[in-house]
Amino acid sequence: MKEVTQMIVVLTLICTVCGVALSGLLEVTAERIENQVLINVQGPGVKIVLEGSENDLIADRKKIKINGEEVLLFVGKKDGKPWAIAYETLGNGFGGSLTVMVGYDTDQKTLTGIQVVSHKETPGIGSRVTEDQFSQGFRGLSIKIEDPSPKGIRGEVDAVAGATYSSGGVYEAIAKSLQIYPEVIKQSLAP
């Protein structure tokens, strides 16, 4: 019985030390991980969506809170003045959540474009929503704040054949971004 108790104590100590070490490692590397995600995952998408911006989109980002949730906002500038914004929203595809970067030209009240930043869709089928042929269809669409629903967007850009759920997830993400757009604009203009 004494051996079992001793083994439990030793295993508890080992687990405690490992848990503390792992949480400390996470804390030390959290900023580095965030920077790598910004540069390698979000960065390419935001550069496509806010093409033509003259500023460093990653450096000029800011975090805002909408409905208690944190939103990472990218502001594109030309001649030192903001002209467009982009932020991510989620939609539900066939394989799970789709993260979509949606960009808006705040002067023209149009979409500058969309980019699927991450997904778990079936390769060759659902993943086709990441192709330029689909995403380019959203460029220049007028913002319809009065109908921020997936149905309102679905009529503007055709779904990818064979990827109805995945296309629906993109429409849903854009609709969610339209729903919070007025609040994003309000907060993005604040100093």
Secondary structure as GFF3:
##gff-version 3
##sequence-region A 1 191
A	DSSP	alpha_helix	2	37	.	.	.	ID=ss1
A	DSSP	pi_helix	38	42	.	.	.	ID=ss2
A	DSSP	alpha_helix	43	49	.	.	.	ID=ss3
A	DSSP	beta_strand	62	66	.	.	.	ID=ss4
A	DSSP	beta_strand	69	78	.	.	.	ID=ss5
A	DSSP	beta_strand	81	92	.	.	.	ID=ss6
A	DSSP	beta_strand	97	105	.	.	.	ID=ss7
A	DSSP	beta_strand	110	118	.	.	.	ID=ss8
A	DSSP	three_ten_helix	126	130	.	.	.	ID=ss9
A	DSSP	alpha_helix	132	135	.	.	.	ID=ss10
A	DSSP	three_ten_helix	136	138	.	.	.	ID=ss11
A	DSSP	alpha_helix	150	154	.	.	.	ID=ss12
A	DSSP	alpha_helix	164	188	.	.	.	ID=ss13
###
